[in-house]
Amino acid sequence: MTFLVKAAIPSDAVGMMFAGQLTETESAEAAAIIRAKFHLDQPPLVQFYYYVSDILHGDLGVSIRTRARVIDEIGYRYINTMKLAFGSLMIGILLGVSMGIISAYYKDSFLDIATMTVSLFGLSLPAFFFGILLILLFCVQLRWLPVIAGGGWKGIVLPAANLGLILSASIARITRSSMLEVLDQDYIRTARAKGLNERLVVFKHALKNALLPVVTIIGLQIGNLLGGAFIIENVFGWHGIGELGVKAIQWRDFTITQGIILISAATYVVINLIVDILYQFIDPRVKLAK
Amino acid sequence: MNSTPLAREQQRKMKLSVPPPSNETLRIVRRLLRKRSAQIGGGIFLVLVFLALFGPQITPYDPFNITIEQRLSPPSMQHIFGTDEQGRDLFSRIIYGARYALLVMIFTTIIGAIGGLGLGIPSAYFGGWADMLVMRLMDVMLGFPYILLILAIVAILGPSLTNSMVAIGMANIPTFARLVRSVILVVKEQDFITAERALGAGPIRIMLRNIIPNILSPIIVYISLTMPTAVLAAASLSFLGLGAQPPLPEWGTMMVNARDFIVTAPWVVLAPGLTIFVVVLGINLFGNALRDVLDPRDTTGRKN
């Protein structure tokens, strides 16, 4: 797993260096100075060496545009993005899992079909369009919340709801199919035959066993969540790394872009590592190798 | 990591469909057409194709024609969806946008399929260090979240419609390659492949004649899954200004300045947004129906 982090990031960094090189051709002399400073005049392998050694020293370099240290530019925004991601995750899990359970329990009923239709809508709605609709409803029509999120607590409500609702669509689907499979098992029939009350059967016996694939999907969905944050932050003007990232790509500020992609990918890998470790606690059959 | 359950699932499928007789395909199509979701989804898709092909013949106005006097006029008989901030007819622009949506679907699928098959088939067929190398490379790409991978590639290539399509297509390669590999690993051990080899068929012949036809159904299902995400991703990139650039009537691009007008002229946002929604919903519906029909194991209770 950790090998993957190391392998994943530098390979992309080299590509990013090329990106910087290609675009700096507009003003030749200025570019030459910048290039020398960022070692861009060196062959790729040497650049790669500098990059890796800098990272190992915990140095992400300075922004080519603002001259500020990348770590300072990203730092507080990263925390903002994590706040947003955490909020959406909570909404997504709570809503998604409960929708999935209801849907599976009342399979083929009106409730099931309605829930699944809503979740299909959620999967088909472009995230940014959904965001705009939310703004239209809550900020323009009802005037409950500010249009520009900024970094305050009031501003987090809509973007988190936006991402969370979209996330809940896929979580609901996987919970439903996983619950359906488990509810069909013999031990559920046994539990019912013993005369346990339904609530105990559903929540203790069934849900516990149905959660494993759900946790896997949640781990993978965190990637989508981070990606979604990139888009949603721009809709709501939430000051996170996504907002900065998109600007950095437009400005061709490759050190910032690099830093953001590095930190997001690292976050994603670490979260999935945590999910892998969590398996042990959810499913005692899973033992981590080595 | 998660290839084993998938492989097992494929194995079950393979037993049912190897080798596929031609009337089997016909039966699948017939069963598909009987499903309500396939009818709706397919209908939406056909409309999209029709609009893309005959766009210029049916649009009432030139989608690039700027008439400032008529800027931001609400939906009316003249302009069904209203006009945007430069007085361009939204209805015409949306019809032209169908071309880009279709282009995105075709282009990204082709890149994903060529890359996925090109890496997956040899990797599974020959195994050994080539397999190792390809799969580690795919793992590296999968280490990035989907949108982030696309953004990273766009950052390298620079923002444009073509580059965003290339990026989305490339981001589809790793999953595609893995899927192809896991399916082939099952197929290549089957008796009829051994029989072909005994008859003296070379690796290329076996791949083209025996392996590809046998992995078609999971591939079709996978494509039905990636197409809606590709459309969404392309629209999102354009919306962020990293995909198609402004004068183009691409649906995401049409919403770039939308935020400034949501109070005064909500139709500027609603028209392209709802269009994307309907199109993606249509492909999702069709894809769901396709999955139900092609995967006989997963009968989710609804009548087939």
Interface residues (C-beta under 8 A of the other chain):
Chain A: L4 V5 A7 A8 S11 D12 G15 M16 F18 A19 L22 T23 K107 D108 L120 F121 L123 S124 L125 P126 A127 F128 F129 I132 L133 I135 L136 V140 S177 L180 T216 I222 G223 N224 L226 G227 G228 F230 I231 N234 V235 G245 V246 A248 I249 Q250 R252 F254 T257 I261 S264 A265 Y268 V269
Chain B: N2 R136 D139 V140 M141 G143 F144 P145 Y146 I147 L148 L151 A152 V154 A155 I156 L157 G158 P159 P228 L232 A235 S236 F239 L240 G241 L242 G252 M255 A258 R259 I262 V263 P266 V269 G273 I276 F277 V280 L281 N284 L285 N288 T300 G301 R302
